[in-house]
Amino acid sequence: MSIISKEDLLNKQKEVQDTINTYTCRVLVCSGTGCMASGAQKIYDEMVKLCADLDGVQVEMQKDIPHLGVVKTGCQGLCELGPLMRIQPYDYQYVHVQVEDCKEIVDRTVIAGQPVERLFYRDHDEVCPHPDDIPFLNQQTRIVLENCGKIDAESIDEYIAAGGFQAMAKAFFDMTPQDVIDEVTKSGLRGRGGAGFPAGKKWGQVARQKETTRYVVCNGDEGDPGAFMDGSVMEGDPYKMIEGMVIAAYAVGAENGYIYVRAEYPLSVQRLRMAIEQAEAYGLLGTNILGSGVNFYLHINRGAGAFVCGEGSALTASIEGNRGMPRVKPPRTVEKGLWEKPTVLNNVETYANVPKIILQGADWFRTIGTEGSPGTKTFSLTGAIENTGLIEVPMGTSLREMIYDIGGGIKGGGEFKAVQIGGPSGGCLTAEHLDVGLDFDSVKKYDAIMGSGGLVVMDENTCMVEVARFFMSFTQRESCGKCVPCREGTKRMREILERIVAGKGEMSDLDELEELANMVQSMALCGLGKSAPLPVISTLKRFRSEYEEHIRDKKCRAKVCTALRQFHINEEFCIGCGKCAKNCPAGAITGKIKHPYHINNDLCIKCGACKDNCNFDAIYVEA
């Protein structure tokens, strides 16, 4: 069936809504990457099999037959507690679901409507049967993630039923291209890829170019360690991002668009392809969309995993089939982007915000967030935190709210030490920043960047020197090598950091690190290179004492740096079994059976085999 008019779209929406309303029960199995890795596919298959065998109940994945549906949703948010499952109409949220639980779920919930209470989330002693009862979920404001976890991620029908493509229809029939640009500009929407450049201003610059061949490109590369926001949107609601791209294409007069997705996101690629095929089949992509005269064709390009291809000019070079390397600017992408034509380049989250802005207006959007950064921001919470997962909160939300109110605090009741924001090119914020409202402008004051939205939470067991070394190693390895400051500067910084964590650093190294960081920051060719030193700059500023301890005292207070650890045997606990000596590859442990053993730290290679094999906790590490 083709949808060739605005009226057809409304009729299709009502048709699908009516069909969904006939279901007696809907089983929503989270099929985000995290849950799929935990076995969600097996749970989905088992639920389909069990429900198909029920008398009087038919399962049809295409939704042609009502009664009961078992569907794959996008990320339901609570990644730490997967595999996840929601049951409608009861709105039960089950966590840690296993294949062996499926029979009980079908018998008690699907057939009888009764809950399986042991599968509910527990906030300390409080049972949380519904998603709205769970602190991790009920304190979020979802715009981009509105449909994720609620609709079938592989069904365009369900997206249409949820109001999908209504914004596109409004733009086509009720607004001129300039009206769309003006509305996006008025909303204050800023690019969510990290730089925070106003989206409406970028679209306006492309629309004003004399060259009439233009392109719309989506950056779905997302190479930051610990970041999975864009991937979750592409997996969980690819249609919203596609709709935003179509609206952008209408606004700037583009007929072709490209989605650049890293090859390490196979599920995102699969669902995007499916979504594009479905939209083309309905006539919502392609020629004369909705009978409006608008043509737009969408293509997928898979990246090879190069971090630098997240930079705009490197990304467009990669799409063209060239090596992904940044170029000197100007000209900028809005003037000469893809194939040297004017190009709108935004990331997944930016495009996914557009349909809501068009439907509900710029004034509504500006009621959320801050004056300078309206709207919401998605974050991935990872690291030493009780509830890892995907969240969406208003701009200006504090770290304390995200880490403690939503994330449940530090794992195991530990002490908060720092959070890395903005990925490997970001910076560390500490306890003094817990109550600072985070937006594009505020984080810059603290030697950090918003980035794509990865938040890596660290506790007192984290060595900040090692953190800086890890991120510098990543950025140096991912450097394209085109410009000398980045290629050689990051390499030299990594070498100094490696020397410090190995216990061979000198105090003069700290001055050299700062000098190199300032040089790379000011002289690197692209934005990735300019921000590469930020982890070093921020940790040196806030944790200089840890650097000095590593150098002066040969001590790592977090006991992380292997070269600075010393293993000792507690004579009170040692029973003289000799197991530690037998497992020591360096022959550093001596003693007599039934008498306490001793470790010669001059011979010890710090492998930890003795500690791992001691059954009496007699071996401890001293920083």
N, C-alpha and C positions, 0 to 999 in steps of 0.2 A: 504493500500500500504506500502511495506517495502522499505526502502532506504538502499541498500546493497553495495553501492560503492560510491566513490567520484563523479563519473559521474552522478549517480542517484541524488545526493545531488544538483549538479549544475543544472540538468534538473528540479528538483523540485523548485529551487529558481527562474528560469526563468518562469516556469509555473505560480507560484503564483504572481510574478511581473506582468506578462501579464494580469492576472485576475484583479488585483488591478487597473491597468491602464485602464481597461474598465469601471470602476465605474464613473458615472457622478457626484456623490457626496458621501462623507463619513462624517458621523456625529460621532465624537469622544467624548464620554461622560466620564469624569474622574470618575473612580471608585476606587480611593484610599480610605482608611479608613475615612479620613476627609470629603471628598465629599459624601461618602455613608452615613455618619452620618447626613449630611445636606440635604439628600433627593435625592441623585443622582439616586438611583434605580427607584424611581417613575418617574423621568425625562426620564431615559432610556426606561422604559416601555411605557411611553406616546409617545416618539418619534417613537418607533417601531410600535405602534398602528396607529399613524397618517400617517407614511410613507407607511404602508401596505395598507392603503385605497386609495392611490393615483393611478389614472389611468396610466397605462404604467410603473409603478414602482413596482418592486418586492423586498422584503426584505428577505434575507436568511442568517441567522447568521453563517452558515457553509461556506459561500462564494461560494457555488456551482453555484449560479445564480448572474450574474453581475448586474449592474445598480447602486443600492444604498445600502450602508451598514451602519448600526448603530452598533457601537462597543464600548466595554468597555475598556478603556485604564487604565494604571497605573497612579500614581500621576502626575499631570501636574504642580505641584510646588507651585502654589499660594493658599495654603491651607486657608489663611485668607479670600479669596474671593470666595470660593466654594458655591454651586456646579459650576463646570467648564465645558465648552464645546468648542471643536474646530470643525470647518467646513472646509473640503477640497473639491475642490482644491483651495478655496478662501483664506485659511489660516486665517480665522477669529477666534479670541479668545474671547469667551463670558464668563463673570463672573457673579456671583450671579444669576444664571439661576434658575427660578422657573417653576413649572409644567404649570402654566398659560401662560408662555412665549412660550411654545412649538409650539402652533398653529401659532403664528406670525413667529417663526423661520422657520417652514416648508413653510409657504406661501411666505415669503419674500426672504429667503436665499436658502433653498433647491430647490424650484421651480423656483424662479426668479433670484437667484444669487445676491440679494441685501442685504446689511448688516442691522442688527437691532442695530443701533448706540447706543441706550441707554444701551445696554448690554456690550459695550466695556469698558475696563479698562481706567481709567483717572489718569494720572500722573499730579496732580494739575489741570491745565486747559487744558492740552494737551491730546487729544484723542489717544489711542493706539489700532488700529484695529487688529494688528498681534502680535504673541508672541515675534517676534524679535523687536517690538517697545517698549516693556515693560522693564523698567530698571531692574526689579527683575530677568528677564529671560535672557536678552541680554548681561549681564555681567558675565555669568557663562561659565565654560568650562566643558562640559559634556562628560564623558567617561563611567562611571558606569551607569549614568542616561540617556545615549544617546537615548535609545528607549522609556523610560518612558513617557507616554503621547502622543506618536506618533504611537504606534502599539497596536493592540488588545492584551491585557494582557492574554487572554485565548486562543490564537491561535498560535500554534507552526509554522503554515504555514507562518504567518506574520513575525515571528522571522527569519525563514529561508530566506524569501524574503529580509530581511534587512541585510543579510550576515551571519546569524546564523549558527553555527557548521562548518564554513569554517576554523576557527582556529583549531578546533579539527581534522579536516581532514588533515590540514597541519602538525600538530604535529605527527599524526599517520603515514603518508606516506612520509614526507619530513624530519623528525627529529627523532633522537634517544631519548630515555628517558633522557640521560645525556644532550643532546642538549637542551631539554626543561628546565631542571634544570639550565643549564648555562645561557640561555636567561633570565629566571626569575631573576636569581642572578645578571646578568649584568644590568638589568633594575633598580635595587635598590628598587624594590617593598617591602614595609614594611607592616607588618600586621596592618590592619585598625581597629582592635578591641580595641586598646588602648596602648598596650605595644610597638608597633612599631618594633617588631623583624623581621629581614630580611626574607621574605618568601622563597627565593631561598635557603638560608642557612638551613632553617628548612627542606625543601624538600630533600636537599642533605644528611642531617643527617639521615632521615628515609630511604632513598635509600641505604645507606651504612650499615644498620643493617644486621646482619647474619640471623635473623629471616625473613623468606620469606612471612609469612602471615602479611599483613599490611592493615591499614585502612585510609580512608580519611573522616574527620569529619568537618562539617560546624557549627559554632556557630551562630545561629540565635536567641539567647535568648534575647538580647537587653533589659536589665532591668532598664536602667537609666531613671529617671523621665524627661520628656521633650524630649526624644530621639525617633525618628521614622524613621531613615535612612534605616536600614536593613529591617525593615518591609515594607517600600515603595518599595525597590528593589524586595523583594520576591513577593509583590503584583503586581508590575508593569512590571517586566521583569524577571520572575523566570528562564527562559531558559538560560540567560547569566550566572547566578551563577552556574547552573547545568553544562553548558559547561566547565566552569572553573574547577569544581570539577572533571569532566571526564579527563581533561588534567592533573590535579594533580595526579589522579589515574594512568594514563599511565606513568607519570614521575617516580613514586615511586614503581610501580608494585603492586598496590592494586586492589582488585576485588570487594570490598564492601565499600559503603559510607553511612554516616548517617547525616541527617540534624536535628539539635536540635532546635526546635521552641517553644517559649513560648505559652502556651495554650490561652493566652489573645490575640493572633494574629489569630483569626479564619479564616480571609480572606486570610492571608498568607498560612496557612495550606491547605485551599481549593484549592488555585491556584497552590501550589507546587504539590499537589496530582494530579491535572489535568495535569500539565506540565510533571510529571513523567510518567503518563499513556500514554500521547500523544507520548512522546519520545520512550517509550517501544513499542508502536504500530508501529512506524516508524523504529524500530530497531536501534535507536540512543542511547539507553540504553539497557543493557542486554548482550546477548551472541554474540560474533564475530561482534562487531560494525563496520559498513561500510566495512565488509569483511576483517578487519585488523587483526583479531585474538585477539583483545583486548576485555576482558569481564569486565563489571562494572555494579553492581546492587546498586540501591539507595533506602534508607529507610528513613522514617520520624519518629522522636521521639518528642513527645510533653512534654514540661516541665510544672511543676506545679506552676510556678511563683516565685520560690525562686531566689532571686538576686544573691546568692552565686554560683548558677549553671552557671553563666557566666564565672567563673574561670575554667580553663582547666581540672584539675583533678576532680573537683566536677561535671563538665559536663559529663565526661566519666563515672564516677561512676553512675550518674543518668541514662544514656543510658543502662548501665548494669543491671538496676533494683534495684540498691542500693540507700541508702540515699545520696543525693548530698552533700558531704563534701570534702574539700581539703585534700590532703595528703602531707606529707613531701617530699621534692625534694632535691637531686636526688633520684631515677631516674626520668627523665623528660618524657613528653608525647611522644617525638620522639623516646625514647627507650622502655618505657613501658607505653602505653596509654590505649586504649580501649582493654579490656580483656587481659591486659598486653602485647599487641603487639605494635610494632612501629606504630605511628599514626601521620598523618598530621592534625593539627587542626588550621584552619583559620576562620575568620568570613565571612559573606556574601559579604561585599564590597571588601575584598581581592580577593576572587575567581572571582568576577565580573570584576576585572581589567585584569585578565589573558588572555582572548581571544584577546583583543586588543593588548596586548604586543606580543603575538605569531604572530598575523597577521601583525603588523606594526613594530615590532622590538623593542629591548631594547633601541636603540639609539633614536628612536622617543619618547619613554616614558620619557627619561631623559631630553628632551627639555622642559618638563613641570615641574613646581614645583621648588624645591631647590636642591642643590647638595646632601645634606644629606637625603632629603625626596622628591624624585621625584614623579611626578604624581599629581593627584588631591585628594581632600578630600570632602566627603559629610558632610554637617552640617544640623541640624534642628534648625531653628531660631524661638525661642519662647520668651514669656515674653512681656515686655513693648516696643514693636516694631511695627511699622506701618504695615509691611508686614511679617506675620509669614509664615513659609513654609519650603520647602526642597530645599537646594542649593548644588551645586558642584562647587568648585573653586580650582585653583592650590594651592598646598602647598606653604606656604610663603605669602599668601594673608593676609593683615592686618585686624584687627578688624574694623577699620574705614571703609574700603571698604565694608565689609560684613554688618555692621550695618547701615551705612548711604547711601552708593551708591546702594547696592542691597536691603537692608531691608527697606529703606525709612526713616530711623531715628527713634527717640524715639516717641512713640505714644503720640499724642496730643501736640507735640512740647515740651515735657518735657526735663529735663536735664539728660544726661547719668551719671550713678553712677558706675555701675560695670556689669560684665558679669560672670556668673558661667560657666566654661568650664570643660568638663570631667565628668559631672554627679555628683552624691552624693559623689563620691570619688575624685572629682576634686578640683579646687581652683578658687578664684575670681581674675579677672583682672580688673584694673581700667582705668581711663582716661589716665594715664601716659603710658598705654600699647596699646593705640588705634592704634599706627603706627608701632607696632612690628609685623613682619611677623611671622605667626603662623605655626610651624611645630613640629615634634616630639621632637626635641632637644631644641628649643627655649622656649617652655612652661615650661620645667623642671626648667629653671633658675628663674621662677617666682612662685614657689611653686604650680604648677598646672600640670595637665596631659592633653593630647589630648583626651583620652578616646575614646568612640565610635563616638563622634562628636556632642554632644548636647550643644547648646549655649542658656542659659537662660539670657536674657537681663533685667537689672534692672534700674529703674530711681530713682529720689530723694525721692520717696515715699516708698522706700524699707528700712526696718531695717536690717542691716547686722548681728546683733546679732541673730535676729529671723531666718535669712537665715541659719546661722551656726547651730542653734538649730534644724531647720527643717531637714537639711541633716544629722545631727548627730542622730536624732531620727530615720531616715530612715535606716541608716547603722547599728545602734544598733539593731533595730527590725529585720533586715535581716541577722544579724550575725548567722552563723551556730552554734556557741557556742563551737566549738572544742578546740580552744586555749584560755587560760586565758587572755592574754593581750587584745585581741579583745573583748572577751565576757564581761569582767569586766571593762576594760579600757573605751570602748565606752559608757557603761552604766553610769559610773561615770562622764564622760564628759557631757553626756546628762543631768544628774541631776544638774550639776553645771550651765549649760546653762539655764535650766528651772528655776532655782532659780534666775538667773540674770534677765531674762525677766519678772519675777514676782515681781521685785523690792526688792528682799531679798538677793542680792549678796553682797559680800565683796571684797575688793581690793585684798586680798590674793588669791581669786578664780582665778584670771588671771594667777598668777604664777603656780598654781596647774593645770590649763588647759594646759599650755605650757608643763609642766613636763609630764602630762599624754599623751599628743599628741606625744611627742618625744618617750615615752616608747612604745606606740602602733605601731608607725611607724617603729621602729627598731626591735620589738620583735614579731609582729604578724606572723602567719604561712604562710598566702597566700598574694598575691598581693592586693586583695580587702581590707584585713585588714590593710596592710601597708599604703594604700592610704586613708583609712577612715578618718584620722584626718586632711586631707588637707584643707577642708573648714574652719575649726577652725584656723589652722595655718595661712592661707592666710588672713582671716578677722581680726585676732588679729594683724597681721603685718601691715595691710593697714587701718584698721578702729578701732584702739585701743581706740581712743577718744570716739567712740560710746559705747564701753564696759564700759569705765570709767563714762560716763554720766549716763548710766543705774544704775551703782552701787552708785556713789557719789551723783549725783543730782536727782536720781529717775526720770529720764527723757528719753523719746524715741523721738528723733528729727523727726522721720518719722511718729509718732503718730500711730504706728502699735501695739505695745505691750499693750494689754488691761489693765493690772494692773497698768500701768504708765500713763494712760490717765485721764484727768480731764475734766468733762463736765461743761460748764458755759452757762448762759443765758444772751444774749445781751439785756439790758433793753430798748435800743432804738428801737429794732425790736419786742419785746414781746408786744402783745396786751392784755395779761391777759385772754386768752381763757380757760386756765386750762387743755387743752388736754394732755399736757406733764405729769401733776400730775396724771391724770386718768390712763395713761399707764405705770406709774412707778411701777414696782413690789416690790420695796424696800421701798416705801413711803419716798423717799429722796427729793421730790420736794414739796415745800409749797408756798402759796401765796393766794391773793384774786382776784376774778374775776375783770377784767378790770384794774388790776394793775400788774406790772412785777412780775414774779415768781422767785424763787431762788432754787438752788440745793445745798444740803448738801453733800459734797464729802466724808465726813466720813461715810455716810450711802449708798452712791452710789455704785452699784455693777458693773458699767461700761458696762451694757448691750446695751446701745445705743438706747433703745426704745423711749426715749424722742426725740432724734434727728431725728429718722426715722419718727416720727408722727407729727413733727412740720411743719406746712404749711407756715411759715413765715421766715424760716432760722434764727431763733433767737437763736438757740442752736449751740454752737461751741465746738470744742475739743482743749484743750491746752495740749501740751506735758509736 
